[in-house]
Amino acid sequence: MIHIRELEIPSSVGASGWDDFVAAMSIHYGNEALTYGTDELAYTAVEALPGFLDQDNQPTRLFVAHDGSRMVGAARYELEPGNDPKTAWLMVDVLPGARRSGVGSALSTKLQGVAATDGIRKAIVYAVSGYGAGERLPAPTGFGSVPRDNPEVTFLLGKGYRLEQVVRGSRLALPVDVSSQLSDAIASAGADFALHSWVDRTPAKWRVEMAALRQLMSTEEPGGGLDEPEDVWTVDRLVEDEKLQSASPRTELVAAIEHVPTNRLAGFTSLSVPLEIDRTIAQRDTLVRREHRGHRLGMLLKLANLAEVQRRMPGHPAVITFNAEENRHMLDVNEAVGFVPIGYEGAWRRDLPT
């Protein structure tokens, strides 16, 4: 018989609930590795924990399913912050050997019930879709599709979700010589723009600008029909987030571009670098303000950070990034650098009854 319970999120590594948290993360990242065919995307539980601890700005709950004493599934419920949330992000993972036995449906039902209690009106799911033969289900954006007969696709369709967007995962093998492209991008940007770089903590002079860019990222990134809410960032949140992330063994390497005439940041990009040299780097956000586009600043930021990470922390095998299939400009940048596709995710939405 399947038993579902809410998991205690440990306050620190090794604290109460730690072993269960490790097991839940193992289920999620294990499933992701099976679908992508690589474990390069995986975070350790130690690396993942800081993302669960900012309950004010990212209210998150974890639920696990047991078959007897064995944990066979895990589910994540992330709530839009604020006093009147309308959006929740859901994630369900089931061990391969326990699938088609009702575990996924039981976890999904649990999350839907929590969402109903919270008064949520819209649920969003990001689900990896591996290769599948046969008919394709196209995204309404007109870019990308997923295999209609894949189990995650039929599961979500059966639960009332609709596909809104397809996201591409891409990999860049390292080392890569970007010196010539970087010189060209610097020349194209011109004297009005200046590069800056830092590790982990934003310099005090740029905190207001970085908080504004992080917030802008939530509305400027292509979202199809997901209509995801604006993610509000303040300087206090930025400082607290960086403090929480300092508990992770990963290093955050940021490249930013200053518009010199206004002394404001025109854009930024960041890389999350694992401590172990044999593990792959994760590309995180990249954004250029609308008013400064057309100067190849996105290319400049990507190349500058790639050059910097190889200078500071050489030896990592690759960088992996994710982009919406309709974000042709950023895909063009990535492809010009040398990124190649490794897999796809569907972004799904379900409007809940009022």
Beta strands, then each sheet from edge to edge (+ up, - down):
strand 1: 2-7
strand 2: 60-67
strand 3: 70-79
strand 4: 87-94
strand 5: 122-129
strand 6: 136-138
strand 7: 145-147
strand 8: 162-173
strand 9: 193-199
strand 10: 251-259
strand 11: 264-273
strand 12: 281-288
strand 13: 318-324
strand 14: 340-351
sheet 1: 1+ 2- 3+ 4- 5- 14+ 8- 13+ 12+ 11- 10+ 9-
sheet 2: 6+ 7-
end
